[in-house]
Amino acid sequence: MKKKNLFTRSAMVVMAGLLFSAAITSCNKDDDPTPAAGNTITDKVVADGNLTLLEQAVVRAGLDGTLKGTGPFTVFAPDDAAFAASGISSATISSLSASQLSSLLLYHTIGSKILAADVPAGPNAKVTTASGDSVFVTRNSSGVYINGIKVATADISADNGVIHKIGRVLNPPVGNIVETAVASGLDSLVKAVTRATSAPGGDPTLAGALSSAKLTVFAPTNQAFTNLLGALSLTDINQIPIGTLVAVLKYHVVAGRAFSSDLSNGSLAMLAGGNTTVNLANGTSGGPTITGNGNGTDRSNITATNIVCRNGVVHLIDRVLLP
């Protein structure tokens, strides 16, 4: 699965944006040779053998004292497997500064106690984090989700709050949808949107909508555009008829914020009209796919999900969708 472009750059932010609760052993009493373990969020993280990377990050960020404080706090805590799945190692954490880790770790922290049963049903209710950014939570019959990531273990109680373990490191936003694409090296998509917006016969509102409207975008990689040009016997995006380009780009956009947890098998209505077909388990290695009406049986793998932007969410795909 390719993680270039959108996901790779975001992952650098993500990679910073991820850890936060841990480290520091409990205080000793002079008359007690085996003192009872502390029960703050920091103590809980230190005591958990599956949260060693989180502990390392919290200590390096200088947040161990904060998460021993009065609180209350809610921490969405990636375990070691979640860090590994997100491409983050101990060396990665060591390479980041304390300020980078601190500001980004707080993206996983809420300044109040929220038990799983108290999570707003949503879908995707907006909650402000300790970093001042927003996360989006959902509670439904299949569990609790934050930014589309499922809570694996909920309601780990601490004296100063609660911990919910999650299976991925959260991805803090780096800008709106267009800014995220630019920063993440999705050069072909950016070129296509720029031309579709500014060329005669294009849609002058397209870039603005992608910058401000609340949207979900299935974003093709550079290679996906290269493959499309090859199939059309073209060599440059500028050779695609402007009407066709506008229609194709709009066919990648869904109204509202739809995380992976909001997707289901079946038809998905696109903002510009027409439907695509989503299958959550028929892609590479059993992953999700999305197929355009004009793609026939050539489905597109959804290779990266839940890339949060200021005005929506992006999912990375490996084939351009055709209406």
C-alpha positions in Angstrom: 0.0 0.0 0.0 1.6 3.3 -1.0 1.8 6.0 1.6 3.3 8.8 -0.5 1.8 12.2 -1.0 -1.2 13.1 1.2 -0.7 10.4 3.8 3.1 10.5 4.0 3.3 14.2 4.8 0.3 14.1 7.0 1.9 11.2 8.7 4.9 13.4 9.6 2.4 15.6 11.4 0.5 12.6 12.6 3.6 11.0 13.6 4.2 13.9 15.9 0.5 14.2 16.6 0.0 11.1 18.7 1.2 10.3 22.1 0.8 11.9 25.4 0.1 10.2 28.6 2.8 8.6 30.6 5.8 8.2 32.8 7.1 8.9 36.3 6.7 6.5 39.0 4.6 7.0 42.1 5.9 8.8 45.2 7.4 6.7 48.0 6.6 7.0 51.7 9.6 6.6 53.9 7.8 4.1 56.1 6.4 2.0 53.3 9.0 -0.2 51.5 6.4 -1.3 48.9 4.2 1.8 48.3 0.9 1.4 46.4 1.0 2.3 42.8 -0.4 5.7 41.8 -3.6 5.8 39.9 -3.2 9.0 37.7 -3.3 8.8 33.9 0.5 9.0 33.9 0.7 6.1 36.4 -1.7 4.0 34.3 0.4 4.6 31.2 3.7 3.8 32.9 2.2 0.6 34.4 0.9 -0.7 31.0 3.4 -2.7 29.1 1.6 -2.0 25.8 1.9 1.8 26.2 5.7 2.0 26.2 6.0 4.3 23.2 3.3 6.6 24.6 5.2 6.7 27.8 8.4 7.7 26.0 6.6 10.4 24.1 4.9 11.8 27.2 8.1 12.0 29.2 10.0 13.6 26.3 7.2 16.1 25.9 7.3 17.0 29.6 3.6 16.1 29.9 4.0 13.4 32.6 3.5 16.0 35.4 0.5 17.5 33.7 -1.2 14.1 33.4 -0.5 13.5 37.0 -2.4 16.7 37.8 -5.9 17.3 39.0 -7.5 17.1 35.6 -9.9 15.7 34.8 -8.6 14.5 31.4 -9.7 12.1 28.7 -6.8 10.6 26.8 -7.3 8.6 23.5 -4.2 6.5 23.8 -2.5 4.7 20.9 -0.9 1.5 22.1 2.5 0.2 20.8 0.8 -1.7 18.0 -1.1 1.5 17.0 2.2 3.4 16.8 3.7 0.6 14.6 0.7 0.6 12.3 1.1 4.4 11.9 4.8 4.0 11.0 6.1 5.6 14.3 9.0 4.0 16.2 10.9 4.9 19.3 13.5 6.6 17.0 10.8 8.7 15.4 9.7 9.9 18.8 13.3 10.7 19.8 13.8 12.8 16.7 10.9 15.2 17.6 11.4 18.1 19.9 9.6 18.4 23.2 7.4 21.3 21.9 6.5 19.3 18.8 5.4 16.3 20.9 3.7 18.4 23.5 1.4 20.3 21.1 0.7 17.3 19.0 0.1 14.9 21.9 -2.5 17.2 23.3 -4.5 16.5 20.1 -5.3 13.2 21.8 -6.3 14.8 25.1 -9.6 16.3 26.1 -9.8 18.6 29.1 -12.7 16.8 30.7 -13.7 13.3 31.7 -15.7 11.5 28.9 -16.7 7.9 29.5 -17.7 5.8 26.5 -21.3 6.0 27.4 -21.1 9.8 27.5 -19.6 10.2 24.0 -22.1 12.1 21.9 -23.9 9.8 19.4 -23.0 12.1 16.6 -22.3 11.1 14.0 -19.0 12.9 14.2 -19.8 15.3 17.1 -17.2 18.0 17.3 -15.1 18.1 20.5 -12.3 20.5 21.3 -9.0 19.0 22.3 -6.4 20.4 24.8 -4.4 21.6 21.7 -7.3 23.7 20.6 -8.0 21.6 17.6 -11.2 19.6 17.0 -11.7 15.9 16.9 -14.9 14.2 15.9 -16.5 11.4 17.9 -19.3 8.9 17.2 -21.0 6.4 19.4 -23.1 3.7 17.7 -24.0 0.1 17.9 -20.6 -1.0 16.7 -18.6 1.0 19.2 -17.0 4.4 19.9 -15.0 6.2 17.2 -12.7 9.2 17.1 -11.8 10.7 13.7 -13.0 7.4 12.3 -10.6 5.3 14.5 -12.3 2.8 16.7 -11.8 2.7 20.5 -10.3 -0.7 21.2 -10.5 -0.6 25.0 -12.7 2.0 26.7 -13.0 3.4 30.2 -9.7 2.7 31.8 -10.3 4.6 35.0 -7.8 6.9 36.6 -8.1 9.2 39.6 -7.8 12.2 37.3 -9.7 11.0 34.3 -10.1 8.2 31.9 -8.1 6.5 29.1 -9.5 5.0 25.9 -7.1 2.9 23.9 -7.2 3.4 20.1 -5.8 1.3 17.2 -4.1 4.2 15.3 -2.4 7.4 16.0 -4.7 10.3 15.3 -3.9 12.6 12.3 -4.0 16.3 13.2 -5.1 18.6 10.4 -2.4 20.6 8.5 -4.8 22.9 6.7 -7.9 22.8 4.5 -8.3 20.2 1.8 -6.4 22.1 -0.9 -3.6 23.1 1.6 -3.3 19.5 2.7 -3.0 18.3 -0.9 -0.3 20.9 -1.6 1.6 20.2 1.5 1.4 16.4 1.0 2.8 16.3 -2.5 -0.4 15.4 -4.4 1.0 17.3 -7.4 -1.3 15.9 -10.0 -4.5 16.5 -8.0 -3.4 20.0 -7.3 -2.6 20.6 -11.0 -6.0 19.2 -12.0 -7.9 21.3 -9.5 -6.0 24.5 -10.5 -6.7 23.9 -14.2 -10.4 22.9 -13.6 -10.8 26.2 -11.6 -9.0 28.7 -13.8 -9.2 27.4 -17.4 -11.8 28.7 -19.7 -14.9 26.5 -19.5 -13.9 25.3 -16.0 -15.6 25.8 -12.7 -14.2 28.9 -11.0 -15.8 27.9 -7.7 -14.1 24.5 -7.4 -10.9 25.4 -5.5 -12.9 27.7 -3.2 -15.3 24.9 -2.3 -12.5 22.5 -1.6 -10.9 25.1 0.7 -14.0 26.1 2.7 -17.0 23.8 2.3 -17.4 20.7 4.6 -16.5 17.9 2.2 -15.0 14.4 1.9 -12.6 13.8 -0.9 -11.4 10.5 -2.3 -8.0 11.8 -3.5 -6.2 9.9 -6.3 -2.4 9.6 -6.0 0.0 11.0 -8.6 0.4 7.4 -9.9 -3.4 7.1 -10.3 -3.4 10.2 -12.6 -0.4 8.8 -14.5 -2.3 5.5 -15.1 -5.3 7.4 -16.3 -3.3 9.5 -18.8 -1.8 6.3 -20.1 -5.2 4.7 -20.5 -6.3 7.8 -22.5 -3.1 7.8 -24.6 -2.3 11.3 -23.2 0.8 12.7 -21.6 -0.4 15.7 -19.6 -3.4 16.6 -17.5 -3.7 19.8 -19.6 -4.7 17.5 -22.6 -7.9 16.3 -20.8 -10.9 18.2 -22.1 -11.8 20.8 -19.5 -15.4 19.7 -19.2 -14.4 16.1 -18.7 -11.8 17.1 -16.1 -14.3 19.2 -14.0 -16.8 16.3 -14.1 -14.2 13.8 -13.0 -12.9 15.9 -10.2 -16.3 16.6 -8.8 -17.1 12.9 -8.9 -14.5 12.4 -6.2 -16.3 14.6 -3.6 -19.0 13.7 -1.1 -20.9 16.3 0.9 -20.1 16.5 4.6 -17.4 14.8 6.7 -17.4 11.0 6.1 -14.8 9.0 8.0 -14.1 5.4 7.3 -16.4 4.5 10.1 -19.2 6.2 8.2 -18.7 4.2 5.1 -20.8 1.0 4.4 -21.1 -1.5 1.6 -23.2 -0.3 -1.3 -23.9 2.8 -3.2 -22.4 6.2 -2.2 -23.9 9.4 -3.6 -21.3 11.9 -4.9 -21.8 15.6 -4.5 -21.9 16.4 -8.2 -24.4 13.7 -9.0 -24.1 10.0 -9.7 -23.1 7.2 -7.4 -20.0 5.1 -6.6 -19.9 1.7 -5.1 -18.1 1.0 -1.8 -17.0 -2.4 -0.6 -15.3 -2.6 2.7 -13.5 -5.9 2.2 -12.7 -6.7 -1.5 -9.6 -4.7 -2.0 -5.9 -5.5 -1.7 -5.3 -7.6 1.5 -9.0 -7.4 2.2 -9.1 -3.6 2.4 -11.9 -1.2 1.3 -12.5 -0.1 -2.3 -14.5 2.4 -4.2 -15.6 2.0 -7.8 -16.9 4.6 -10.2 -19.7 3.9 -12.7 -17.3 4.3 -15.5 -14.6 2.1 -14.0 -16.3 -1.2 -14.8 -14.7 -3.8 -12.7 -11.6 -1.8 -12.1 -12.1 -0.8 -8.5 -9.9 1.6 -6.6 -8.2 0.6 -3.4 -8.7 3.1 -0.5 -5.1 3.0 0.6 -5.2 5.5 3.4 -8.2 6.8 5.4 -9.3 9.5 7.8 -6.8 12.2 6.8 -8.3 15.1 8.8 -8.5 18.6 7.2 -9.8 21.8 8.6 -12.9 21.5 6.5 -13.3 17.8 6.0 -11.6 14.5 5.5 -9.5 12.9 2.7 -9.2 9.2 1.8 -6.4 8.3 -0.5 -7.2 6.1 -3.6 -5.0 4.4 -6.2 -7.3 4.8 -9.2 -9.1 7.9 -10.7 -12.9 7.5 -10.4 -14.8 7.8 -13.7 -18.5 8.9 -13.7 
